[in-house]
């Protein structure tokens, strides 16, 4: 397998045709010309069968964490190498693999000296998160951020933000079995041998506004929170019938009693950082 395919999200607010053209040129300059550009959301995400049939060895993804998660899910079972490029707002997965390097530097390194590794993940039910899982009422802030991306100011001010504030302050809270206290949301992120756990707090308008700022600035992890330690698994508890989830920023749901579990990624990721930088 020698082919290179590139997945891009044309619906992203950061999409730029000139940037995509430059990425394609960089691959060609590195001796790995792009054979196919898959343009989301119009094109179907490639399956493992299609990638194998086309002889693809590198699947590059230039998109946000949510689109990246969907692409990885579609390609699960394919044994080639995945190159994550920073093409979204937060780029948390790209930063974990490449630090703060630019697309140009990442591509040049990957073409010259390809090194891969498997990543730990957070799994809950059939869902796999490479960056992290948020569970609880503050997942409503995802809609706030999505509306902000599309500049729907009237709906943002008069509908979405008030609803998110109301849900954050009054919605059924979420906890972890064996821990005291409940929170508007639980966050779980994969680490080397464990899950890092924290509870977001929103007990006052001030904390809710701080969450809003963190969401709109692009990194929800900057919101008010309480460290809940580390574990290889964590069972969610709540009085709610259903718990809202964000899987790498994409909405899903689960039930009280479902468990967050440390898992292993089903893909080989190209890593341009040395062991000392991880």
Residue pairs with C-beta under 8 A, 6 or more apart in sequence:
1 52
1 55
1 56
1 57
1 80
2 55
2 57
3 35
3 36
3 54
3 55
3 56
3 57
3 58
4 27
4 32
4 33
4 34
4 35
4 56
4 57
4 58
4 59
4 60
5 34
5 35
5 36
5 37
5 38
5 46
5 51
5 54
5 56
5 58
5 59
5 60
6 20
6 23
6 24
6 27
6 34
6 36
6 37
6 38
6 60
6 61
6 62
7 37
7 38
7 40
7 45
7 46
7 59
7 60
7 61
7 62
7 63
7 67
7 71
8 15
8 20
8 37
8 38
8 39
8 40
8 62
8 63
8 87
9 15
9 40
9 41
9 62
9 63
9 64
9 67
9 87
9 88
10 39
10 40
10 41
10 42
11 40
11 41
12 63
12 64
12 67
12 87
12 88
13 89
13 149
13 150
14 64
14 87
14 88
14 89
19 62
19 103
20 37
20 62
22 103
22 104
23 34
23 60
23 62
23 85
23 103
23 107
24 33
24 34
24 37
26 103
26 104
26 107
26 108
27 33
27 34
27 60
27 107
27 111
28 34
29 108
30 107
30 108
30 110
30 111
30 112
31 111
32 58
32 110
32 111
34 60
35 54
35 56
36 54
38 44
38 45
38 46
40 63
40 67
40 71
45 70
45 71
45 74
45 75
46 56
46 59
46 71
46 74
46 75
47 74
47 75
47 78
48 75
48 76
48 77
48 78
51 59
51 75
51 78
51 80
52 78
56 78
56 80
57 80
57 81
58 80
58 81
58 82
58 83
58 110
58 114
58 270
59 71
59 75
59 78
59 80
59 81
59 82
59 83
60 82
60 83
60 85
60 107
61 67
61 68
61 71
61 72
61 82
61 83
61 84
61 85
61 87
62 85
62 86
62 87
62 103
63 71
63 87
63 88
64 87
64 88
64 89
64 90
64 91
64 249
65 88
65 90
65 91
65 92
65 93
65 130
65 131
65 248
65 249
66 88
66 248
66 249
66 250
67 88
68 84
68 88
68 93
68 130
68 248
69 128
69 129
69 130
69 247
69 248
69 249
69 250
70 250
72 82
72 128
72 130
72 267
73 128
75 82
75 267
76 266
76 267
77 266
78 267
79 268
80 268
81 114
81 116
81 268
81 269
81 270
82 267
82 268
82 269
82 270
83 106
83 107
83 110
83 269
83 270
84 93
84 94
84 97
84 98
84 269
84 270
85 94
85 103
85 106
85 107
86 94
86 95
86 98
86 102
86 103
86 106
87 94
87 103
89 218
90 131
90 218
90 219
90 249
92 131
92 132
93 130
93 131
93 248
94 106
96 119
96 131
97 269
97 270
97 271
97 272
97 273
98 106
98 271
98 272
98 273
99 272
99 273
99 277
101 109
101 272
105 272
106 272
109 272
110 270
110 272
114 270
115 270
115 271
115 272
116 268
116 269
116 270
116 271
117 268
117 269
117 271
118 264
118 265
118 267
118 268
118 269
119 130
119 190
119 264
119 265
119 267
119 269
120 190
120 191
120 192
120 193
120 262
120 263
120 264
120 265
121 128
121 129
121 130
121 190
121 262
121 263
121 264
121 265
122 128
122 129
122 132
122 133
122 188
122 189
122 190
122 195
122 260
122 261
122 262
122 263
123 129
123 260
123 261
123 262
123 263
124 133
124 135
124 245
124 247
124 254
124 258
124 259
124 260
124 261
125 254
125 258
127 133
127 245
127 247
127 252
128 247
128 263
128 265
128 266
129 188
129 190
129 247
129 248
130 190
130 248
130 265
131 189
131 248
131 249
132 187
132 188
132 189
132 190
132 248
133 187
133 188
133 245
133 246
133 247
133 260
134 185
134 186
134 187
134 200
134 220
134 245
134 246
135 174
135 185
135 186
135 187
135 188
135 236
135 243
135 244
135 245
135 254
135 260
136 171
136 173
136 174
136 183
136 184
136 185
136 186
136 200
136 238
136 243
136 244
137 167
137 168
137 171
137 172
137 173
137 174
137 184
137 185
137 244
138 164
138 167
138 168
138 184
138 185
138 200
138 202
138 211
138 223
139 185
139 244
139 245
139 246
139 251
140 163
140 164
140 167
140 168
140 171
140 244
141 164
141 168
141 211
141 212
141 215
141 220
142 215
142 246
142 249
142 251
143 160
143 163
143 164
144 156
144 160
144 161
144 164
144 212
144 215
144 216
145 215
145 216
145 218
147 155
147 156
147 160
148 156
148 216
161 212
164 208
164 212
165 205
165 208
165 212
168 184
168 202
168 208
168 211
169 184
169 202
169 203
169 205
169 208
171 184
171 240
172 238
172 239
172 240
173 182
173 183
173 184
173 238
173 239
174 182
174 183
174 184
174 185
174 186
174 236
174 237
174 238
174 240
174 243
175 181
175 182
175 183
175 186
175 199
175 236
175 237
175 238
176 186
176 197
176 199
176 228
176 234
176 235
176 236
176 237
177 234
177 235
177 236
177 237
178 235
179 228
181 199
181 226
182 199
182 237
182 238
183 199
183 200
183 201
183 226
184 200
184 201
184 202
185 199
185 200
186 197
186 198
186 199
186 200
186 228
186 234
186 236
186 260
187 197
187 198
187 199
187 200
187 220
187 221
187 225
188 195
188 196
188 197
188 234
188 260
189 195
189 196
190 196
190 262
190 263
191 230
193 232
193 262
194 230
194 231
194 232
194 262
195 230
195 231
195 232
195 233
195 234
195 260
195 262
196 230
197 227
197 228
197 229
197 230
197 231
197 234
198 225
198 226
198 227
198 228
199 225
199 226
199 228
200 211
200 223
200 224
200 225
201 207
201 224
201 225
201 226
202 208
202 211
202 224
207 223
207 224
210 223
210 224
211 220
211 223
211 224
213 222
213 223
214 220
214 221
214 222
214 223
215 223
232 261
232 262
233 259
233 260
233 261
233 262
234 259
234 260
235 257
235 258
235 259
235 260
236 243
236 254
236 256
236 257
236 258
236 259
236 260
237 256
237 257
238 256
239 256
240 256
241 255
242 253
242 254
242 255
243 253
243 254
243 255
243 256
243 258
244 251
244 253
245 251
245 252
245 253
245 254
246 252
271 278
